[in-house]
């Protein structure tokens, strides 16, 4: 009985020792876990702080590390936007007027004698559009050192001239069986009218307005890409 009791006590003492060691290991592991958590939190704070700093100054950092690459990438983005847009109509002139062909003759003899004339008259509404016909022709130059962007080879042109057929009213024409109006007469009148429309549109500032609107539109198309830059638009001299 005494021997059995002694063995039992030894076993209990051994179990107590093991339990104490386990507690020590658990405490040590908890401290290690806590240290790891603190390290991770500090790393995240430092990382986020650095990210915010880099984010605010990324342009400067990128320029210092790769100035040529920075300019090239910005140039590529702007050129892609221009090519995608392709054409830009930024000016419109509208005119409602009347046309009078006057007396038309088949030959100089009839004109001299004032015989066998023909004529036509009508009221119409015509339109002239102006803008940049091909934005892909524009040349982009980015200077990252001076924060300047130059867009060259921009030209405002007449992009469309047309007369609305449905607007033609009060049409009158002669009915001379010896000198009837022909398709050529109508074609000539259209050409004459279109040229008049273009001349009147230019005199009323269509080209200048189209250029101003085009510059504002291009700045909107470029968007955030030109933030922090001064953009210079070099226009081909207006005709």
HELIX and SHEET records of a PDB file:
HELIX    1   1 UNK A    2  UNK A   56  1                                  55    
HELIX    2   2 UNK A   58  UNK A   65  1                                   8    
HELIX    3   3 UNK A   67  UNK A   85  1                                  19    
HELIX    4   4 UNK A  108  UNK A  113  1                                   6    
HELIX    5   5 UNK A  135  UNK A  137  5                                   3    
HELIX    6   6 UNK A  165  UNK A  167  5                                   3    
HELIX    7   7 UNK A  183  UNK A  203  1                                  21    
HELIX    8   8 UNK A  206  UNK A  222  1                                  17    
HELIX    9   9 UNK A  223  UNK A  226  5                                   4    
SHEET    1   A 3 UNK A  88  UNK A 100  0                                        
SHEET    2   A 3 UNK A 120  UNK A 132 -1                                        
SHEET    3   A 3 UNK A 157  UNK A 163 -1                                        
SHEET    1   B 3 UNK A  88  UNK A 100  0                                        
SHEET    2   B 3 UNK A 120  UNK A 132 -1                                        
SHEET    3   B 3 UNK A 169  UNK A 173 -1                                        
SHEET    1   C 3 UNK A 139  UNK A 143  0                                        
SHEET    2   C 3 UNK A 148  UNK A 154 -1                                        
SHEET    3   C 3 UNK A 230  UNK A 235  1                                        
END                                                                             
